[in-house]
Amino acid sequence: MTSARQLIGILWPAFLLACVLEILVFSLVDPADLHWGGDALRLSRQGVYSVAFFVFWALAAASSAFTALLAMPLAGERPEHPQ
C-alpha cells in the first residue's frame, strides 16, 4: 500500500469519527459552560467547536495510525498471503 493511500486510510475514518464525536459531545455539553483551570474559556462557541473537532480528529487519527503500525508485518516476517 502506498503511503498516500495509507494516510487517507487513517485520516478519513478518523474524520468521520470526529464528526460523530462532535455531534454527541455537543448535544450534551454547552460550550459556554466549559471551564479550564477554574476560569471560563475565552473562546467563542465556534472556537470551542473547532478546537474540539481537531482534538477529536487528532485522537482518532492517532488511534488509527497505531492500529496501522501494529498491522504491519515485522521485518523478516513472511506475509500470510503472498501476492
Helices and strands as residue ranges (DSSP letters): H 3-28, G 31-33, E 35-36, E 39-40, H 45-71
